């Protein structure tokens, strides 16, 4: 796709994805690549500007991440943030030293120069920023001048306007720097001269054209549809490009929510006119899960059976050469992160392994997008809100919300309770205010009293969290009366549950799903 590119080189900062999100909010396209990216590849990307991210290292540490100095000779604007600023100064002949006082958290920066990245500010204006550093610049490279200072950092913002190189010691990408967006906008527009042209509409048109160009006139593509946001948008986009040459396969794995199989199948057939094959494989999945309680084993079993079922159905599609996947940009970033692959907390359930097994080429039309951009892309194609703003649902489904052994009886209990939670959350107008809200059935029995009779039944935990991207999450403070209605209805209407609890754990240290 032809677009202006801002290249973000990642040095291991926890905020690198936020930089990309803030740049894209200005309708400018950017990509994150590890700082170890070979210069030849950087050159081939033809970036219009380069941003150096922060990172946990010190430039003088042994093995500290560096950057090929030829990046500074590309003739394009450069912005260094925190570690990126120190590296910029270090590489160009300045001096970096340990700060007398480390700065972590809120600080104030006074602006001395209103050109360049401070184009949208007033001279001597003091702005609130977020610091996170233990080093500072002691002397600047030749050509650089001070643009902003803080109480502890005389060279808090520096710049060389002639070469369009700038560095800031604080993080403009976080919400704790309220005017950070204006700093990035100044860099993108006043310094670099970019135009805000990268929109969901323009992306969608280019993505459809790219799929058309990739798939030959006699070739077909297959998509594993789950009904979730990512696979739904990918399917509709590819359908616009390929029409009936796209076959979507939707598998009922026996651990879907109440009425989900029928709803997804009818929606995509009737509203979007997709060529959809719906497979009832409930018995096959539940037989494989019989007697299994370990969560990782559950995930692996569901993944393996899914591949087997999908493979069998896909082989019936004549001329299939491509597999459509709803891969998103955070998945791509994680796979090439400078920090390397993160520790596996839970294995992911996807269709990994299918392309090799079936000798299919991948089509990943959303691999350049974040979740909010995927939703905007869906809106640009006229997709309804109830699909685009559907809460995330794990691939292993209710199997990892049914703690202990997964049986048809326990799944029935969980489905009924979960449906009540969904109904009440929607009725309270809070469905769009939380990231996820659901039930977990615990293999914990307790004594209860119903109609003067003793009961000994299982416990249901309600989980509701707020999050932007699922990477971190806080428990949602649902109103007491809402929790009370949920509890009352579950205990009265669902046989098998006599106690309801509310999970008030955040991520980290807990995860959103219990398994």
C-alpha positions as CSV (number, residue, x, y, z in Angstrom):
1,X,0.0,0.0,0.0
2,X,1.3,3.4,-0.8
3,X,1.4,5.7,2.3
4,X,3.7,8.0,4.2
5,X,5.4,6.0,6.9
6,X,6.6,7.1,10.3
7,X,9.0,4.5,11.5
8,X,9.1,3.8,15.3
9,X,12.2,2.0,16.4
10,X,11.6,0.0,19.6
11,X,14.2,-0.1,22.4
12,X,12.1,-2.0,24.8
13,X,9.8,0.6,26.3
14,X,6.5,-0.5,27.8
15,X,4.9,2.5,26.1
16,X,6.0,1.9,22.5
17,X,2.6,0.7,21.4
18,X,1.2,3.9,22.8
19,X,3.5,6.0,20.6
20,X,2.0,4.2,17.6
21,X,-1.5,4.7,18.8
22,X,-1.0,8.5,19.3
23,X,0.6,8.9,15.9
24,X,-2.3,7.1,14.2
25,X,-4.8,9.2,16.1
26,X,-3.4,12.1,14.0
27,X,-4.3,10.0,10.9
28,X,-0.7,9.4,10.1
29,X,0.5,5.8,9.3
30,X,3.3,4.4,11.4
31,X,4.9,1.0,12.1
32,X,6.9,-0.3,15.0
33,X,10.1,-2.2,14.2
34,X,12.8,-3.5,16.7
35,X,15.9,-1.3,17.0
36,X,17.9,-4.3,15.6
37,X,16.2,-3.9,12.2
38,X,19.0,-3.9,9.6
39,X,19.7,-0.5,8.0
40,X,19.1,-1.9,4.6
41,X,15.5,-2.7,5.6
42,X,15.0,0.7,7.1
43,X,16.2,2.3,3.9
44,X,13.9,0.2,1.9
45,X,10.9,1.4,4.0
46,X,11.6,5.0,2.9
47,X,10.3,6.5,6.1
48,X,9.2,10.1,6.2
49,X,10.3,10.4,9.9
50,X,11.8,8.2,12.6
51,X,10.8,8.1,16.3
52,X,13.2,6.4,18.8
53,X,11.2,4.9,21.7
54,X,12.2,4.8,25.3
55,X,13.7,1.7,27.0
56,X,14.9,0.4,30.3
57,X,18.6,0.4,29.5
58,X,21.3,3.0,30.0
59,X,23.3,4.0,26.9
60,X,26.6,3.1,28.7
61,X,25.5,-0.4,29.8
62,X,27.2,-3.3,28.3
63,X,25.0,-4.7,25.6
64,X,22.7,-1.7,25.7
65,X,20.6,-1.5,22.5
66,X,21.9,0.9,19.9
67,X,21.0,2.2,16.5
68,X,22.8,2.3,13.2
69,X,24.2,5.8,12.9
70,X,23.2,5.8,9.2
71,X,19.6,6.3,10.4
72,X,20.6,9.9,11.3
73,X,21.9,10.4,7.8
74,X,18.6,9.5,6.1
75,X,17.8,13.2,5.9
76,X,14.4,12.8,7.6
77,X,13.2,14.2,10.9
78,X,14.1,12.3,14.1
79,X,12.4,12.4,17.5
80,X,14.0,10.6,20.4
81,X,11.9,9.9,23.5
82,X,13.5,9.2,26.9
83,X,16.1,6.5,26.2
84,X,15.7,7.4,22.5
85,X,16.8,11.0,23.3
86,X,19.8,9.8,25.3
87,X,20.8,7.5,22.5
88,X,20.4,10.3,19.9
89,X,22.7,12.5,22.0
90,X,25.2,9.7,22.7
91,X,25.4,8.7,19.1
92,X,26.0,12.2,17.8
93,X,28.8,13.1,20.2
94,X,26.9,14.4,23.3
95,X,27.4,13.1,26.9
96,X,25.0,11.1,29.0
97,X,25.4,10.6,32.7
98,X,23.5,9.3,35.7
99,X,21.1,11.9,37.0
100,X,21.7,13.4,40.5
101,X,18.0,12.7,41.2
102,X,16.0,10.2,39.3
103,X,12.7,11.3,37.9
104,X,9.7,8.9,37.9
105,X,6.2,10.3,37.6
106,X,4.8,13.8,37.3
107,X,7.0,16.8,36.5
108,X,6.8,20.2,35.0
109,X,8.7,21.4,31.9
110,X,9.2,25.0,31.0
111,X,9.4,25.7,27.3
112,X,12.3,27.9,26.1
113,X,11.9,27.6,22.3
114,X,8.6,27.5,20.5
115,X,9.9,26.3,17.2
116,X,9.9,22.7,16.0
117,X,8.1,20.2,18.3
118,X,6.9,23.1,20.5
119,X,5.3,25.0,17.6
120,X,1.9,24.8,19.2
121,X,3.1,26.2,22.6
122,X,3.9,29.6,24.1
123,X,7.3,30.7,25.2
124,X,7.9,30.2,29.0
125,X,4.8,28.0,29.1
126,X,5.0,25.3,31.8
127,X,3.5,22.0,30.9
128,X,2.8,18.8,33.0
129,X,4.7,15.8,31.8
130,X,5.4,12.2,32.8
131,X,9.1,11.3,33.5
132,X,10.7,7.9,33.8
133,X,14.4,8.1,33.8
134,X,17.6,7.7,35.8
135,X,20.0,9.2,33.3
136,X,20.2,12.6,31.7
137,X,22.1,14.5,29.0
138,X,25.2,16.2,30.5
139,X,26.3,17.9,27.3
140,X,24.5,18.2,23.9
141,X,25.9,17.2,20.5
142,X,27.0,19.9,18.2
143,X,24.2,21.8,16.6
144,X,21.7,21.1,19.4
145,X,20.1,23.7,21.6
146,X,18.0,23.6,24.7
147,X,14.2,23.8,24.1
148,X,12.8,22.9,27.5
149,X,14.0,22.4,31.1
150,X,12.7,20.8,34.3
151,X,13.8,21.3,37.9
152,X,16.1,18.3,37.7
153,X,16.9,18.2,34.0
154,X,18.5,21.2,32.3
155,X,18.3,19.5,28.9
156,X,14.8,18.1,29.2
157,X,14.0,19.0,25.5
158,X,16.6,19.6,22.9
159,X,16.7,20.2,19.2
160,X,18.7,20.7,16.1
161,X,16.3,22.5,13.7
162,X,18.7,22.5,10.8
163,X,18.7,18.7,10.8
164,X,15.2,18.4,12.2
165,X,16.4,16.3,15.1
166,X,14.7,16.5,18.5
167,X,14.8,14.8,21.8
168,X,12.5,14.9,24.9
169,X,13.3,13.3,28.2
170,X,9.6,12.7,29.1
171,X,6.9,10.6,27.5
172,X,4.4,12.5,25.3
173,X,2.5,9.4,24.5
174,X,1.0,8.7,28.0
175,X,-2.2,10.4,29.3
176,X,-0.1,11.9,32.2
177,X,1.4,14.3,29.7
178,X,-1.8,16.1,28.8
179,X,-0.4,18.1,25.9
180,X,1.8,15.3,24.6
181,X,-0.5,15.0,21.6
182,X,0.3,18.5,20.6
183,X,4.0,17.7,20.7
184,X,3.6,14.7,18.4
185,X,1.3,16.7,16.1
186,X,4.0,19.5,15.8
187,X,6.6,16.8,15.0
188,X,4.4,15.1,12.4
189,X,2.9,18.2,10.7
190,X,5.1,21.3,11.3
191,X,8.4,19.5,11.4
192,X,7.9,16.6,9.0
193,X,5.2,18.2,6.8
194,X,3.0,15.1,6.7
195,X,-0.8,15.3,5.9
196,X,-3.5,13.6,8.0
197,X,-4.6,11.3,5.2
198,X,-4.6,7.8,6.8
199,X,-8.2,7.0,7.7
200,X,-10.2,3.8,8.1
201,X,-12.0,4.6,4.8
202,X,-8.8,4.9,2.9
203,X,-7.3,1.8,4.5
204,X,-10.4,-0.2,3.7
205,X,-10.3,0.7,0.0
206,X,-6.6,-0.1,-0.2
207,X,-7.0,-3.4,1.7
208,X,-9.8,-4.6,-0.6
209,X,-7.8,-3.7,-3.6
210,X,-4.8,-5.6,-2.2
211,X,-6.8,-8.8,-1.6
212,X,-8.2,-8.6,-5.1
213,X,-4.7,-8.2,-6.5
214,X,-3.4,-11.1,-4.4
215,X,-6.1,-13.8,-5.1
216,X,-6.2,-14.9,-8.8
217,X,-9.5,-14.9,-10.7
218,X,-9.8,-18.7,-10.4
219,X,-8.6,-19.0,-6.8
220,X,-10.5,-19.2,-3.6
221,X,-9.9,-18.2,0.1
222,X,-11.2,-19.7,3.3
223,X,-11.9,-17.8,6.6
224,X,-12.3,-19.3,10.0
225,X,-15.2,-17.2,11.4
226,X,-15.8,-17.0,15.1
227,X,-18.3,-14.1,15.2
228,X,-15.7,-11.9,17.1
229,X,-14.8,-8.4,15.9
230,X,-11.5,-9.3,14.2
231,X,-12.6,-12.4,12.2
232,X,-15.9,-10.6,11.3
233,X,-14.3,-7.5,9.9
234,X,-11.6,-9.6,8.1
235,X,-14.4,-11.8,6.6
236,X,-16.5,-8.8,5.4
237,X,-13.5,-7.0,3.9
238,X,-12.4,-10.1,2.0
239,X,-16.0,-10.8,0.9
240,X,-16.1,-7.3,-0.6
241,X,-12.9,-8.2,-2.6
242,X,-13.7,-11.8,-3.5
243,X,-17.5,-12.3,-3.3
244,X,-18.4,-16.0,-3.4
245,X,-14.8,-17.0,-3.8
246,X,-14.5,-16.6,-0.1
247,X,-15.9,-19.5,2.0
248,X,-16.3,-18.9,5.8
249,X,-16.2,-21.8,8.1
250,X,-17.9,-21.4,11.5
251,X,-17.5,-24.3,14.0
252,X,-19.7,-24.9,16.9
253,X,-17.2,-26.3,19.4
254,X,-19.7,-27.0,22.1
255,X,-18.4,-24.2,24.4
256,X,-20.1,-21.2,22.8
257,X,-22.6,-18.9,24.6
258,X,-26.3,-19.3,24.7
259,X,-27.8,-19.0,21.2
260,X,-24.4,-17.9,19.7
261,X,-24.1,-20.5,17.0
262,X,-27.5,-19.8,15.5
263,X,-27.1,-16.0,15.8
264,X,-23.7,-15.8,14.1
265,X,-24.7,-18.1,11.3
266,X,-27.9,-16.2,10.5
267,X,-26.4,-12.7,10.8
268,X,-23.5,-13.4,8.4
269,X,-25.7,-15.3,5.9
270,X,-28.6,-12.9,5.9
271,X,-27.0,-9.5,6.6
272,X,-23.7,-9.9,4.8
273,X,-24.6,-12.7,2.3
274,X,-21.4,-14.6,3.1
275,X,-20.8,-18.1,1.8
276,X,-20.9,-19.6,5.2
277,X,-20.5,-23.3,6.2
278,X,-21.7,-23.9,9.8
279,X,-20.4,-27.1,11.4
280,X,-22.0,-28.7,14.5
281,X,-19.0,-30.4,16.1
282,X,-20.2,-30.2,19.7
283,X,-20.0,-33.9,20.5
284,X,-16.5,-34.2,19.0
285,X,-15.1,-31.4,21.2
286,X,-16.8,-32.4,24.4
287,X,-15.8,-36.0,24.0
288,X,-12.1,-34.9,23.7
289,X,-12.5,-32.7,26.8
290,X,-14.1,-35.4,28.9
291,X,-12.3,-35.8,32.3
292,X,-9.9,-32.9,31.6
293,X,-9.5,-30.2,34.2
294,X,-6.1,-28.7,33.5
295,X,-6.6,-25.3,31.7
296,X,-3.6,-25.6,29.3
297,X,-4.7,-29.1,28.3
298,X,-8.2,-27.8,27.6
299,X,-6.8,-25.1,25.3
300,X,-4.5,-27.5,23.5
301,X,-7.3,-30.1,23.0
302,X,-9.7,-27.4,21.6
303,X,-7.0,-26.1,19.3
304,X,-6.1,-29.5,18.0
305,X,-9.7,-30.6,17.4
306,X,-10.5,-27.3,15.8
307,X,-7.6,-27.8,13.3
308,X,-8.8,-31.3,12.5
309,X,-12.4,-30.2,11.9
310,X,-11.4,-27.0,10.0
311,X,-9.0,-29.0,7.9
312,X,-11.7,-31.6,6.9
313,X,-14.2,-28.9,5.9
314,X,-11.6,-26.7,4.1
315,X,-10.4,-29.6,2.0
316,X,-13.9,-29.8,0.5
317,X,-13.6,-26.3,-0.9
318,X,-12.3,-26.5,-4.4
319,X,-9.5,-24.2,-5.5
320,X,-8.7,-23.0,-2.0
321,X,-5.3,-21.3,-2.0
322,X,-5.5,-18.8,0.8
323,X,-6.5,-18.7,4.5
324,X,-7.9,-15.4,5.9
325,X,-6.9,-14.6,9.5
326,X,-7.9,-11.7,11.7
327,X,-4.3,-11.0,12.9
328,X,-4.0,-7.6,14.5
329,X,-1.0,-5.3,14.8
330,X,-0.3,-6.0,18.5
331,X,0.2,-9.7,17.5
332,X,2.7,-8.6,14.8
333,X,4.6,-6.3,17.2
334,X,4.8,-9.0,19.9
335,X,6.3,-11.5,17.4
336,X,9.1,-9.2,16.4
337,X,9.6,-7.3,19.7
338,X,13.1,-6.2,20.6
339,X,12.4,-7.7,24.0
340,X,11.8,-11.0,22.4
341,X,8.8,-13.3,23.0
342,X,7.1,-12.7,26.3
343,X,6.6,-15.5,28.8
344,X,3.7,-17.7,27.8
345,X,1.0,-17.1,30.4
346,X,-1.6,-19.0,28.4
347,X,-1.3,-20.6,25.0
348,X,-3.4,-18.8,22.4
349,X,-6.2,-20.6,20.6
350,X,-6.0,-19.7,16.9
351,X,-5.6,-21.4,13.6
352,X,-1.9,-21.5,13.8
353,X,-0.6,-24.6,12.0
354,X,-3.3,-24.6,9.4
355,X,-1.4,-22.8,6.6
356,X,1.5,-25.2,6.8
357,X,-0.7,-28.3,7.1
358,X,-3.1,-27.3,4.3
359,X,-0.4,-25.6,2.2
360,X,-2.3,-22.3,2.2
361,X,-1.0,-18.8,1.8
362,X,-2.1,-16.4,4.5
363,X,-4.2,-13.3,4.0
364,X,-4.1,-11.0,7.0
365,X,-5.9,-7.8,5.9
366,X,-6.0,-6.3,9.4
367,X,-2.4,-7.0,10.4
368,X,-1.6,-3.2,10.3
369,X,-4.4,-2.2,12.7
370,X,-5.1,-1.9,16.4
371,X,-8.5,-3.0,17.8
372,X,-10.1,0.4,17.7
373,X,-8.9,0.9,14.1
374,X,-10.5,-2.5,13.2
375,X,-13.8,-1.3,14.6
376,X,-13.4,2.0,12.6
377,X,-12.7,-0.1,9.5
378,X,-15.9,-2.1,10.1
379,X,-17.9,1.1,10.5
380,X,-16.5,2.4,7.2
381,X,-17.9,-0.8,5.6
382,X,-21.3,-0.3,7.2
383,X,-21.1,-3.1,9.7
384,X,-23.5,-2.9,12.7
385,X,-22.4,-1.7,16.1
386,X,-23.6,-4.8,17.9
387,X,-20.9,-6.8,16.0
388,X,-18.2,-4.2,16.1
389,X,-18.5,-3.5,19.8
390,X,-19.1,-7.1,20.9
391,X,-17.0,-7.9,24.0
392,X,-14.0,-10.2,23.4
393,X,-14.7,-13.9,23.8
394,X,-11.8,-16.4,24.2
395,X,-11.2,-19.0,21.5
396,X,-11.6,-21.9,24.0
397,X,-14.9,-20.3,25.0
398,X,-16.7,-21.5,28.1
399,X,-14.3,-24.3,28.6
400,X,-11.9,-22.0,30.4
401,X,-14.8,-20.3,32.3
402,X,-16.0,-23.7,33.5
403,X,-13.3,-24.5,36.0
404,X,-12.6,-28.1,36.6
405,X,-14.1,-30.8,34.3
406,X,-16.2,-29.6,31.3
407,X,-19.4,-31.5,31.1
408,X,-22.6,-30.8,29.1
409,X,-24.5,-30.3,32.4
410,X,-22.0,-27.8,33.9
411,X,-21.9,-25.9,30.6
412,X,-25.7,-25.6,30.7
413,X,-25.5,-24.1,34.2
414,X,-22.8,-21.7,33.1
415,X,-24.6,-20.6,29.9
416,X,-27.8,-19.8,31.8
417,X,-25.9,-17.7,34.4
418,X,-23.8,-16.0,31.8
419,X,-26.9,-15.1,29.8
420,X,-28.4,-13.4,32.9
421,X,-25.2,-11.3,33.4
422,X,-25.3,-10.2,29.8
423,X,-29.0,-9.3,29.9
424,X,-28.6,-7.3,33.1
425,X,-25.4,-5.5,31.9
426,X,-27.2,-4.5,28.7
427,X,-30.4,-3.5,30.5
428,X,-28.3,-1.2,32.8
429,X,-26.7,0.5,29.7
430,X,-23.2,-0.7,30.8
431,X,-22.3,-3.2,28.1
432,X,-20.3,-0.6,26.1
433,X,-18.7,0.7,29.3
434,X,-16.8,-2.4,30.2
435,X,-14.2,-4.4,28.2
436,X,-15.6,-7.8,29.3
437,X,-18.4,-9.0,31.6
438,X,-19.0,-12.7,32.1
439,X,-19.5,-15.6,34.5
440,X,-17.1,-18.3,35.8
441,X,-18.4,-21.5,37.2
442,X,-16.3,-22.7,40.1
443,X,-15.9,-26.3,41.2
444,X,-16.5,-25.2,44.7
445,X,-19.7,-26.3,46.5
446,X,-21.2,-24.6,49.6
447,X,-24.2,-25.1,51.7
448,X,-27.3,-23.0,51.1
449,X,-30.9,-22.8,52.1
450,X,-33.8,-22.7,49.6
451,X,-37.4,-23.0,50.8
452,X,-36.3,-24.3,54.2
453,X,-34.3,-27.1,52.4
454,X,-30.6,-27.5,52.5
455,X,-28.7,-27.1,49.2
456,X,-25.1,-28.1,48.4
457,X,-24.3,-26.5,45.0
458,X,-21.6,-24.8,43.0
459,X,-20.4,-21.2,43.1
460,X,-20.6,-18.6,40.3
461,X,-18.1,-15.7,40.0
462,X,-19.1,-12.6,38.1
463,X,-16.2,-10.9,36.3
464,X,-16.3,-7.4,34.8
465,X,-13.3,-5.4,33.8
466,X,-12.4,-2.1,32.2
467,X,-9.5,-2.0,29.7
468,X,-8.3,-0.3,26.5
469,X,-6.6,-3.2,24.9
470,X,-6.8,-6.2,27.2
471,X,-3.1,-5.9,28.1
472,X,-3.9,-4.4,31.5
473,X,-7.4,-4.2,33.1
474,X,-9.1,-2.9,36.3
475,X,-12.1,-4.5,37.8
476,X,-15.2,-2.5,37.0
477,X,-17.1,-1.0,40.0
478,X,-20.5,-2.2,39.0
479,X,-23.4,-0.7,41.0
480,X,-24.5,-2.7,44.0
481,X,-28.1,-2.8,42.9
482,X,-27.0,-4.3,39.5
483,X,-24.8,-6.9,41.2
484,X,-27.8,-7.7,43.5
485,X,-30.1,-8.2,40.6
486,X,-27.6,-10.5,38.9
487,X,-27.1,-12.6,42.0
488,X,-30.8,-12.8,42.8
489,X,-31.7,-13.9,39.3
490,X,-28.9,-16.5,39.0
491,X,-29.7,-18.1,42.3
492,X,-33.4,-18.2,41.6
493,X,-33.4,-19.1,37.9
494,X,-30.3,-21.4,37.5
495,X,-30.4,-24.8,39.1
496,X,-27.0,-25.8,40.3
497,X,-25.8,-22.5,41.7
498,X,-26.5,-21.3,45.2
499,X,-23.8,-18.7,45.8
500,X,-22.6,-15.7,43.7
501,X,-19.3,-13.8,44.2
502,X,-17.8,-10.8,42.5
503,X,-14.2,-10.8,41.3
504,X,-12.3,-7.6,42.2
505,X,-8.9,-8.5,40.9
506,X,-7.0,-6.3,38.4
507,X,-4.6,-7.4,35.6
508,X,-1.8,-7.7,36.6
509,X,-1.5,-9.6,38.9
510,X,-4.6,-11.5,37.9
511,X,-5.5,-12.3,34.3
512,X,-8.9,-11.4,32.8
513,X,-9.9,-15.0,32.2
514,X,-9.6,-17.3,35.2
515,X,-7.9,-20.0,33.1
